[in-house]
C-alpha cells in the first residue's frame, strides 16, 4: 500500500519576510530593486513572483546592498513585473516525518521520525510526496527546512495528518475536473480537500443508519465515489462563486437528491457481485420525524 501526501507548498509558519519589486526585473538579472530589504539577510531563500503560481522562482540572497536593493546568487530565469512579490522563507525543502499509530490516535511528537525530503514546488500550491510503504496506520508531519543552514520550522507547530488516501472516497483531481477547476491554481488543494471532507461527512451522516458499520465505505462503491465527486464539486464551485447560485445550485440539488434517495432506500448501493449493501442487522431506520441528514419534506 502507498500514501500520496499533499503538502502545502508555502505554509504560514515558513514565511519569514515579504516585500515587492520596486521596478521590473528581467530574466538574467541578479540585482533586484525592492520596496524594502528590511528583514532580509545573506543566504536567505527568496521566491520571486506570486507563490504557487506559474513563473514563481527560487533565489538566494548573495548580499544586501541598501534599504531597497539586494543581489541574488544566480540570474533570474524569468522576467517579473514591477511590484511582483518577493517572499523570504525559512526553508525551500519540506521534510516529511512519519509515525505509526495502531489505535487511530495522533502519536506524540517523539514518535515521529524523518522519512525523507522534497524540494518545494514553487509554481504549485501543493507539493506531493509518495510514501511507497505508507499504510492506514501511519501519521505524518511536515516541516520546512534549509538544507544548507539546517534551519527548520518547529515540528510541534506542524499539523499531523494521515495518508492522503485514508478514508477518502475520491481524489482531489477528480473533484477539480468535475468542477471545471483542473488548472485553477488560485484554488488551493487545501480548499478542495475541505470540500471533499464536507461531502464525505454529509454522505456518511445520511447513510450510517442504512448501511451500519459499512460506513465509512471501504472499499468504496462506484456510486459513492461518483456522488462524492459531484457533491464536493458543487461545494467547490459554491466557495469560488458564492454569488453565482446558477453555477452551483443545480449541481448541489442533484447530488443531494440522489443522497436523499439512498437514505430513504428509494435507491440502493450494491457490491461488485450485485448484492445490496444494506446492513440487515439494523432494526431501525429513521422515520419522517426522526433525525436524518435530510427531511423528507425538504424542497430544493
C-alpha distance (Angstrom), angle and dihedral (degrees) to the residues before:
residue distance angle dihedral
X1 . . .
X2 3.81 . .
X3 3.79 135.6 .
X4 3.79 123.7 -146.0
X5 3.79 108.7 -153.4
X6 3.80 121.5 -152.1
X7 3.81 108.4 -154.1
X8 3.79 126.3 -173.3
X9 3.80 105.8 -112.6
X10 3.79 95.9 -149.5
X11 3.79 110.1 27.2
X12 3.84 116.5 -178.2
X13 3.83 93.2 -113.9
X14 3.80 89.5 61.3
X15 3.82 96.6 55.3
X16 3.80 112.3 101.3
X17 3.83 104.7 170.6
X18 3.81 140.1 -11.0
X19 3.79 131.7 -148.5
X20 3.82 139.6 143.4
X21 3.77 138.2 -123.8
X22 3.79 110.6 -93.6
X23 3.79 90.1 -154.3
X24 3.79 136.4 9.5
X25 3.81 118.4 -74.9
X26 3.80 123.9 -149.7
X27 3.78 128.5 -144.7
X28 3.80 107.4 -88.6
X29 3.81 94.0 33.8
X30 3.79 119.3 129.7
X31 3.81 98.8 176.1
X32 3.79 114.4 75.7
X33 3.78 126.7 -167.0
X34 3.80 108.1 -150.2
X35 3.79 137.7 178.9
X36 3.81 90.5 -113.1
X37 3.79 137.5 -8.8
X38 3.81 92.7 -160.7
X39 3.79 109.2 135.6
X40 3.82 94.4 16.9
X41 3.80 121.8 116.3
X42 3.80 142.8 174.8
X43 3.83 113.7 -68.4
X44 3.79 92.6 17.0
X45 3.80 112.8 145.6
X46 3.81 113.1 -124.2
X47 3.77 134.2 -170.2
X48 3.79 114.8 -151.4
X49 3.80 115.1 -154.5
X50 3.80 133.7 20.9
X51 3.79 108.9 -30.2
X52 3.79 113.0 -108.1
X53 3.79 93.7 8.4
X54 3.79 131.9 111.9
X55 3.84 115.0 -75.8
X56 3.80 93.1 19.1
X57 3.80 104.5 141.1
X58 3.78 140.8 -172.5
X59 3.82 123.7 -117.6
X60 3.80 136.4 168.4
X61 3.81 125.0 -135.8
X62 3.80 111.0 -116.0
X63 3.80 95.8 177.0
X64 3.80 141.9 -13.4
X65 3.80 106.8 -129.9
X66 3.81 101.3 -179.4
X67 3.79 144.5 -26.7
X68 3.81 89.3 -69.3
X69 3.81 106.1 25.2
X70 3.78 135.4 67.7
X71 3.80 136.1 166.9
X72 3.80 124.1 -135.2
X73 3.79 125.0 -147.2
X74 3.80 97.2 -118.7
X75 3.81 137.0 25.0
X76 3.79 119.4 -86.2
X77 3.79 114.6 -103.9
X78 3.82 94.7 -150.6
X79 3.78 139.0 35.8
X80 3.80 117.5 -110.9
X81 3.80 130.5 -162.0
X82 3.79 125.0 -123.6
X83 3.81 112.9 -78.1
X84 3.78 92.8 23.0
X85 3.79 109.7 152.5
X86 3.80 122.4 -91.3
X87 3.80 111.7 -164.3
X88 3.79 126.6 -175.3
X89 3.81 116.1 -154.8
X90 3.78 135.8 -171.1
X91 3.79 93.3 -127.8
X92 3.80 139.9 10.0
X93 3.81 93.2 -159.8
X94 3.80 129.9 69.7
X95 3.79 116.7 -139.6
X96 3.79 114.0 -154.1
X97 3.81 119.6 -147.8
X98 3.80 124.5 -168.1
X99 3.81 134.9 -164.7
X100 3.80 133.9 178.8
X101 3.80 123.1 -125.5
X102 3.79 120.6 176.9
X103 3.82 95.2 -176.9
X104 3.82 96.9 53.7
X105 3.82 95.9 -113.2
X106 3.79 125.1 122.2
X107 3.82 110.2 -91.2
X108 3.83 120.2 -128.8
X109 3.80 117.1 -95.3
X110 3.80 90.1 -107.4
X111 3.84 89.0 67.1
X112 3.81 94.7 57.0
X113 3.80 113.6 97.8
X114 3.83 128.4 -175.3
X115 3.79 112.2 -91.1
X116 3.81 102.7 175.8
X117 3.79 145.7 -55.6
X118 3.79 134.7 -104.8
X119 3.81 128.7 -168.0
X120 3.80 112.9 -119.6
X121 3.81 114.7 -99.9
X122 3.80 95.9 -128.8
X123 3.81 94.9 -167.5
X124 3.81 94.9 50.1
X125 3.80 132.3 68.9
X126 3.80 89.2 -136.8
X127 3.78 135.2 40.1
X128 3.80 117.8 -150.1
X129 3.79 128.8 -143.1
X130 3.79 126.0 -179.5
X131 3.78 119.0 -148.1
X132 3.80 102.8 -161.2
X133 3.81 91.4 -164.9
X134 3.79 97.8 41.7
X135 3.80 117.7 133.9
X136 3.80 137.0 -177.8
X137 3.81 88.6 -94.8
X138 3.81 94.7 60.5
X139 3.79 125.6 98.4
X140 3.80 125.1 -165.6
X141 3.79 138.9 -154.5
X142 3.80 127.7 -172.0
X143 3.79 131.0 -150.4
X144 3.80 130.8 -179.3
X145 3.77 117.6 -126.3
X146 3.79 144.0 174.6
X147 3.81 105.6 -134.3
X148 3.82 91.7 -159.6
X149 3.81 97.7 51.6
X150 3.86 96.1 25.5
X151 3.82 89.6 -133.6
X152 3.80 110.0 150.1
X153 3.80 139.5 176.8
X154 3.80 117.7 -111.4
X155 3.79 119.3 -81.1
X156 3.81 88.3 -150.2
X157 3.82 90.1 61.0
X158 3.81 92.6 52.7
X159 3.79 119.3 99.1
X160 3.81 116.1 -123.6
X161 3.80 115.5 -127.1
X162 3.78 136.1 175.8
X163 3.76 122.5 -123.9
X164 3.81 113.6 -65.1
X165 3.78 93.2 -113.6
X166 3.81 96.9 51.3
X167 3.79 113.5 115.0
X168 3.81 95.2 -15.3
X169 3.78 123.4 131.7
X170 3.81 97.9 -156.4
X171 3.80 142.5 4.7
X172 3.79 126.8 -93.3
X173 3.79 89.8 -120.5
X174 3.81 91.2 58.4
X175 3.80 90.3 53.4
X176 3.80 92.8 48.0
X177 3.80 91.2 49.1
X178 3.80 92.9 49.3
X179 3.82 91.3 48.8
X180 3.81 93.4 46.3
X181 3.82 92.8 -114.9
X182 3.80 101.2 112.3
X183 3.82 92.2 125.4
X184 3.81 97.8 29.2
X185 3.80 96.8 119.2
X186 3.81 91.7 174.1
X187 3.82 89.0 69.9
X188 3.79 106.9 79.1
X189 3.79 121.3 -135.9
X190 3.79 86.8 -125.3
X191 3.83 88.7 65.6
X192 3.82 91.9 47.4
X193 3.82 89.4 49.0
X194 3.81 90.6 51.6
X195 3.83 90.4 51.8
X196 3.80 88.5 50.6
X197 3.80 91.1 50.1
X198 3.81 91.2 49.8
X199 3.82 91.3 49.9
X200 3.82 93.1 47.5
X201 3.81 92.4 47.7
X202 3.79 90.5 50.8
X203 3.80 92.3 49.1
X204 3.81 93.4 46.4
X205 3.81 92.9 47.9
X206 3.80 91.9 49.6
X207 3.81 96.3 47.1
X208 3.80 104.8 34.8
X209 3.83 92.8 91.7
X210 3.81 90.2 51.0
X211 3.80 103.1 40.7
X212 3.80 100.0 28.9
X213 3.79 117.1 -168.5
X214 3.80 90.7 2.8
X215 3.82 85.2 80.0
X216 2.97 119.0 119.0
X217 3.80 86.9 44.0
X218 3.81 117.7 -124.3
X219 2.96 114.8 -163.7
X220 3.79 93.3 30.2
X221 3.83 114.6 -125.7
X222 3.79 114.2 -130.5
X223 3.81 91.6 -118.8
X224 3.82 91.5 55.9
X225 3.79 91.9 47.7
X226 3.81 91.7 51.4
X227 3.81 92.0 46.0
X228 3.81 91.5 50.0
X229 3.80 91.9 50.9
X230 3.81 92.9 50.2
X231 3.80 95.2 44.1
X232 3.81 94.2 45.9
X233 3.82 91.0 46.1
X234 3.81 89.3 54.5
X235 3.81 90.6 51.2
X236 3.80 90.2 48.2
X237 3.80 92.2 52.0
X238 3.80 89.1 46.8
X239 3.82 90.2 53.9
X240 3.80 92.4 47.2
X241 3.81 96.4 43.6
X242 3.83 108.7 22.4
X243 3.80 92.1 162.7
X244 3.81 95.5 50.1
X245 3.80 102.5 74.9
X246 3.80 90.0 162.8
X247 3.82 88.9 67.6
X248 3.79 99.5 53.3
X249 3.79 110.5 12.1
X250 3.86 96.7 78.7
X251 3.83 90.3 50.1
X252 3.81 91.3 47.8
X253 3.81 93.2 48.5
X254 3.79 91.9 49.0
X255 3.82 93.4 50.4
X256 3.80 93.9 45.8
X257 3.82 91.5 47.5
X258 3.81 89.4 55.8
X259 3.80 90.0 48.7
X260 3.82 90.5 50.6
X261 3.80 89.4 52.3
X262 3.81 90.5 54.3
X263 3.79 92.5 46.1
X264 3.81 92.6 50.9
X265 3.84 90.8 43.7
X266 3.80 92.2 -119.0
X267 3.82 83.0 125.2
X268 3.79 128.7 26.3
X269 3.76 141.4 -156.3
X270 3.81 119.5 -124.1
X271 3.79 131.9 -163.3
X272 3.80 124.7 -125.8
X273 3.80 90.2 -81.7
X274 3.81 92.3 53.3
X275 3.81 95.6 -107.4
X276 3.81 118.1 141.6
X277 3.80 111.7 -107.1
X278 3.83 95.5 -148.8
X279 3.83 108.8 132.3
X280 3.82 105.1 -116.7
X281 3.80 91.0 -164.2
X282 3.80 91.2 70.7
X283 3.77 110.4 95.0
X284 3.79 97.4 -177.3
X285 3.77 131.6 61.3
X286 3.80 120.9 179.2
X287 3.78 114.5 -92.4
X288 3.79 126.1 -146.2
X289 3.81 92.1 -82.6
X290 3.82 97.4 40.3
X291 3.80 127.2 93.9
X292 3.76 117.1 -83.6
X293 3.78 134.9 149.2
X294 3.83 88.7 -100.4
X295 3.80 132.3 24.4
X296 3.77 116.1 -128.1
X297 3.80 90.8 -128.2
X298 3.81 92.0 54.5
X299 3.78 113.3 127.5
X300 3.80 121.3 -152.9
